[in-house]
């Protein structure tokens, strides 16, 4: 039996993990553009352009497009390539409806399990979130919002339900939430209701607050998506793909 040297195994491991990370980065990037409405249904998406925008090779970019095809965000059209699949504001509302059902159950369990230290941690995150919103620090706001929800999910102590939630939320990128009109203030207000339910140890009140919060967020995102689709295409969208540049110019061409 031939044994590989430690040096050989060590040298291979960074390469083996690098490509999935690049592919996942590209997948999240494109998914976010689709869900935000920046990439409209019927838009042609080329791996070469994705690679150029993100500074990666075409191989992980192509892997990302294949993954998004499996998820239903892209379609492979003969003699054209990958195009954005049909998507509507109602589709987004449906995704959030499912997320709300699962998130509500986790929130109810978190309220039943929460101790003083758990509540203190949530309150600290909430205050940081409020400060970020006041400064219009969108990156920090999204970071603290994610941490707030993650803390609630962990408090629930239900690994399988968290896993199921992860399957749903992967379709809902979080990178652009704070740019949606009304989202920062809605987040602050909705989180206060959630905190009150957890602070008082009321599972059903917390469940209702989480369901309302997620559906509210989904409605804001869906309305923003519908508004983008209703707006006329920018003049640059009529130009040849090779003459365009920038993140918004992902070789968009109406199908």
Order of alpha helices (4+ residues) and beta strands (2+ residues): alpha-beta-alpha-alpha-beta-beta-alpha-alpha-alpha-alpha-alpha-alpha
